[in-house]
Amino acid sequence: MMNGQTALLRVRQMAEADRLTIAAGIPAIDMMESAGGAVAREIGRRWNARPVIVLCGPGNNGGDGFVAARHLAEAGWPVRIALLGPRDHLAARRVNTRSGGAGH
């Protein structure tokens, strides 16, 4: 579904879009920074600072959530993060993402 500026993609389509973007030379960490920053900006545009909980799952968007939480905290929002998955998987995903792998 498209309206000229945005598209609603199915899970498989989004995974393919991520894969193609990384293959074109955009590091996964840059994609995460862009997505998480956009989420934080939109939250800040819609609401005043207040306590928030950011739910970060084990999938590709979990890193986006951590980035959004960081941006909100830097802007003075009281932020808590709830990780929905094993904590020991974070270090492996971070290394893979920083090396340009498909961690996003």
Buried (B, 14 or more C-beta within 10 A) or exposed (E): EEEEEEEEEEEEEBBEEBEEBBEEEBBBBBBBBEBBBBBBBEBBEEEEEEEBEBEBEEBBBBBBBBBBBBBBBEEEBEBEBEBEEEEEEBEEBBEBBEEBBEBB
